[in-house]
Amino acid sequence: MASEAGGLGEFSSRSTSSSPSPPKILDSHLHVWASPQEAAGSYPYFPGQEPSIPGDANFLLKCMSEAGVDGALIVQPINHMFDHSLVTSVLKRHPSKFVGCCLANPAEDGTGIRQLEDLVLMDGYRAVRFNPYLWPSGQKMTNEIGKAMFHRAGELGVPVGIMCMKGLSLHISEIEELCEDYPSTIVILDHMGFCKPPMTDEEHNTFSSLLKLARFPQVYVKFSALFRLSREQYPYEDARDLLSQVVSNYGANRVMWGSDFPFVVKECGYKEAKEAVSLLANQIPLSSSDLGWIMGRTLGQLFQQPWQAL
């Protein structure tokens, strides 16, 4: 397992070749799902998870082009649950633009482990998402199945993204245990663990626990879905201090911007979601180098191909 740690954990120290091309802008967190027409054909929605907003690949590509975003990590959406065929089709059509993050299936019979292996080794997925709310009732991500999948992800060299939608404080002990037991597995915290600018003692403690996770060198943070983190409207200026402290504790080379498309479109717009980070960075202020890491270089070095000229 030491080789996997070296494969991902040393990215921050690697030198990159000089290139006349501008730095790539990369989105670390977005989703795609079938259009209604596609859903009626080959890519049905999971029952009860029909989307209320458009999120098809053509719409995404249009938004990315208008915003000047070069590539992205596509996270398997709940709308298709464990049926990855729609996202796989998008990855195969655009291999130089997207990499995929599959969804972990924590079924008690262990079939999710084989599914993870197939998605990584056969379909080319490069990360896996742990959604703790999909675990059987009363069970944690640190149960036997969770640990086995987390360990296997490290062996396969794929980072584990963790979504703590109901609050980081509910899952911090699980994350710490997984990091301690399996230091070769990279962890990416979606949407900064859903930490808002702290106002209460409890919120301050939770945000402090997020910052303390930086002691694990395998942990990265997505500064993503700012509309979920901020208590304000665009450009989400109250998220400025969150960004400043996360960069101070983790280093910009362990922080990455993400839009949370398509949800962000109705909130502030896709292009505006990208621009908000620069606005906040100027207020902190962050160096152009740090901003470059956050806006693409961190994600690019974690996943290397298909993105070039980083």
C-alpha positions in Angstrom: 0.0 0.0 0.0 3.0 2.3 0.4 3.2 2.6 -3.4 -0.3 4.0 -3.6 0.5 6.6 -1.0 3.5 7.6 -3.0 1.4 7.7 -6.2 -1.0 10.3 -4.9 0.5 11.7 -1.7 3.6 13.2 -3.4 1.8 15.2 -6.1 2.3 18.4 -4.2 6.1 18.1 -4.4 6.4 17.1 -8.0 7.7 19.6 -10.5 5.7 20.3 -13.6 7.1 21.0 -17.0 6.9 24.6 -18.3 4.3 25.2 -21.0 3.2 28.3 -22.9 -0.4 27.2 -22.4 -2.5 29.0 -19.7 -3.3 27.0 -16.6 -6.3 24.7 -16.9 -9.5 25.7 -15.0 -10.9 22.5 -13.6 -14.2 21.9 -11.8 -13.8 19.3 -9.0 -17.5 18.7 -8.4 -20.4 18.5 -10.7 -23.1 16.0 -11.8 -24.8 15.0 -15.0 -27.9 13.0 -15.5 -30.1 11.9 -18.3 -32.3 14.3 -20.2 -36.0 13.3 -20.1 -35.5 11.9 -23.6 -32.5 9.9 -22.6 -34.3 8.7 -19.4 -37.2 7.4 -21.5 -34.7 5.4 -23.5 -31.5 3.8 -22.3 -30.8 5.7 -19.0 -33.8 5.7 -16.7 -33.8 7.6 -13.4 -33.8 5.7 -10.2 -37.4 5.5 -8.9 -38.2 8.4 -6.7 -35.1 10.3 -7.8 -36.4 12.1 -10.9 -34.6 15.4 -11.2 -36.5 18.7 -11.1 -33.9 20.6 -13.1 -32.0 19.9 -16.3 -28.5 18.3 -15.9 -27.7 16.7 -19.2 -24.2 16.6 -20.6 -25.0 19.0 -23.5 -26.2 21.6 -21.0 -23.0 21.1 -18.9 -20.7 21.5 -21.9 -22.5 24.7 -22.9 -22.0 26.1 -19.4 -18.4 25.1 -19.2 -17.6 26.7 -22.6 -19.3 30.0 -21.6 -17.3 30.0 -18.3 -14.0 29.0 -19.7 -13.8 25.8 -17.7 -11.5 23.2 -19.3 -12.4 20.0 -17.5 -14.1 18.4 -14.6 -14.6 15.5 -12.2 -18.1 14.1 -12.7 -19.7 12.7 -9.5 -22.3 10.0 -10.0 -25.6 11.5 -9.1 -28.2 10.0 -6.8 -30.7 10.3 -9.7 -29.2 7.2 -11.2 -28.1 5.6 -7.9 -25.8 2.7 -8.7 -26.5 2.5 -12.4 -23.5 4.3 -13.8 -24.3 3.8 -17.5 -25.2 7.4 -18.2 -22.1 8.9 -16.6 -19.9 6.2 -18.2 -21.3 7.1 -21.6 -20.4 10.8 -21.0 -16.9 9.8 -19.9 -16.4 7.7 -23.0 -17.6 10.5 -25.3 -15.3 13.1 -23.7 -12.2 11.3 -22.5 -10.0 14.4 -22.6 -12.4 16.6 -20.6 -13.9 14.5 -17.8 -12.9 12.0 -15.2 -15.5 10.1 -13.2 -16.2 9.6 -9.5 -18.4 6.5 -9.0 -20.9 6.0 -6.1 -20.0 3.4 -3.5 -22.6 0.8 -2.9 -22.5 -0.2 0.8 -24.7 -3.3 0.4 -24.3 -5.7 3.3 -23.6 -8.6 0.9 -20.4 -7.0 -0.2 -21.3 -6.7 -3.9 -20.3 -3.1 -3.8 -16.7 -4.0 -3.5 -16.7 -5.9 -6.8 -18.8 -3.1 -8.4 -16.1 -0.6 -7.3 -13.4 -2.7 -8.8 -15.3 -3.1 -12.1 -16.0 0.6 -12.3 -12.4 1.5 -11.8 -10.6 -1.3 -13.7 -13.1 -1.7 -16.6 -14.9 1.6 -16.9 -12.0 3.9 -15.9 -13.5 5.7 -12.9 -10.8 7.6 -11.0 -12.5 8.3 -7.6 -15.4 6.9 -5.5 -18.0 8.8 -3.4 -19.0 7.7 0.1 -22.5 8.9 0.9 -23.0 7.9 4.5 -26.8 8.1 4.2 -26.8 5.2 1.8 -25.4 2.9 4.5 -27.9 0.5 6.1 -29.8 2.1 8.9 -27.8 2.4 12.1 -24.5 1.5 10.5 -21.5 3.7 9.8 -18.9 4.1 7.1 -16.5 2.3 9.4 -18.5 -0.9 9.4 -16.9 -4.0 7.8 -18.1 -3.2 4.3 -17.1 0.5 4.5 -13.6 -0.3 5.7 -13.2 -2.9 3.0 -14.2 -0.5 0.3 -12.1 2.3 1.7 -9.1 0.0 1.9 -9.7 -1.3 -1.7 -10.0 2.3 -3.0 -6.5 2.9 -1.6 -5.1 -0.2 -3.3 -6.7 0.9 -6.6 -5.3 4.4 -6.2 -8.6 6.2 -6.3 -9.5 8.9 -3.8 -12.6 8.7 -1.7 -14.9 11.7 -1.7 -17.1 12.0 1.4 -20.4 13.8 1.5 -21.5 15.0 5.0 -24.7 16.7 4.0 -26.2 16.5 7.5 -23.1 17.9 9.1 -19.5 17.0 9.5 -19.9 16.6 13.2 -22.0 13.5 12.6 -19.2 11.8 10.7 -15.9 13.3 11.9 -15.0 10.3 14.1 -15.6 7.9 11.2 -13.4 10.0 8.9 -10.6 10.1 11.5 -10.8 6.4 12.0 -10.6 5.6 8.3 -7.7 8.0 7.8 -5.8 6.5 10.8 -6.4 2.9 9.7 -5.8 3.4 6.0 -3.3 6.2 5.4 -2.8 5.2 1.8 -6.3 6.1 0.8 -6.8 9.7 -0.3 -9.8 11.5 1.1 -11.6 14.5 -0.5 -14.2 16.3 1.7 -17.1 17.4 -0.5 -18.3 21.0 0.0 -15.9 21.6 2.9 -17.9 19.1 5.0 -20.9 21.4 4.6 -19.4 23.8 7.2 -21.0 27.2 7.1 -19.3 30.4 8.5 -19.5 29.5 12.2 -21.9 31.4 14.5 -22.4 29.1 17.4 -20.0 27.3 19.7 -21.0 24.0 18.1 -20.4 25.4 14.6 -17.0 26.7 15.7 -16.1 23.3 17.1 -17.2 21.6 13.9 -15.2 24.0 11.7 -12.2 23.5 14.0 -12.5 19.7 13.5 -12.4 20.3 9.7 -9.2 22.3 10.0 -7.7 19.7 12.3 -8.2 17.0 9.7 -5.3 18.7 7.8 -3.0 16.7 10.1 -3.8 13.7 7.8 -1.7 14.4 4.7 -4.1 12.3 2.6 -7.1 14.7 3.2 -8.1 17.3 0.6 -10.9 19.8 0.7 -13.4 20.9 -2.0 -14.2 24.6 -1.7 -17.3 23.8 -3.7 -21.0 24.6 -3.8 -20.5 28.0 -2.2 -24.3 28.5 -2.2 -24.6 25.6 0.2 -21.9 27.1 2.5 -22.7 30.8 2.5 -25.4 32.5 4.5 -25.4 35.3 2.0 -26.2 35.8 -1.7 -23.7 35.8 -4.5 -20.8 36.5 -4.4 -20.9 34.7 -1.0 -18.5 37.0 0.7 -18.9 35.4 4.1 -17.2 32.3 2.7 -14.0 34.4 2.4 -12.8 33.5 5.9 -13.6 29.8 5.4 -11.4 29.8 2.4 -8.6 31.7 4.1 -8.5 29.4 7.1 -8.7 26.2 5.0 -5.8 27.4 2.8 -3.8 28.3 5.9 -4.2 24.9 7.4 -4.2 22.6 4.3 -2.2 24.6 1.8 -3.7 25.6 -1.5 -2.4 22.4 -3.1 -4.9 20.5 -1.0 -7.9 22.7 -1.8 -10.0 22.6 -5.0 -12.9 24.6 -6.4 -16.1 22.9 -7.5 -19.3 24.3 -8.8 -21.9 21.6 -7.9 -23.5 21.9 -11.4 -26.4 21.7 -12.2 -27.7 22.9 -8.8 -25.6 26.0 -9.0 -27.2 27.3 -12.2 -30.4 28.4 -10.6 -28.5 29.8 -7.6 -26.0 32.2 -9.2 -25.1 30.7 -12.6 -22.2 28.5 -13.6 -19.8 31.2 -14.8 -20.5 33.3 -11.7 -19.7 30.3 -9.5 -16.2 30.2 -11.0 -15.8 34.0 -10.8 -16.8 34.0 -7.1 -13.6 32.3 -6.0 -11.4 34.9 -7.7 -13.4 37.7 -6.0 -13.0 36.1 -2.6 -9.3 35.3 -3.3 -8.7 39.0 -4.0 -10.2 40.0 -0.7 -8.2 37.7 1.5 -5.8 38.1 -0.5 -4.4 34.9 -2.0 -1.5 34.8 -4.3 -2.0 34.0 -8.0 -0.2 30.8 -7.4 -2.5 29.7 -4.6 -5.5 30.7 -6.7 -4.1 28.6 -9.5 -3.9 25.5 -7.3 -7.5 26.0 -6.2 -8.9 26.6 -9.6 -7.4 23.6 -11.3 -3.9 22.6 -10.4 -4.8 20.6 -7.3 -7.4 18.5 -9.1 -5.1 18.2 -12.1 -2.2 16.8 -10.1 -4.4 14.4 -8.2 -5.7 12.8 -11.4 -3.0 13.7 -13.9 -4.4 12.6 -17.3 -6.4 13.6 -19.2 -5.6 17.2 -18.5 -2.3 18.6 -19.8 -0.2 21.8 -19.5 -0.8 22.2 -15.8 
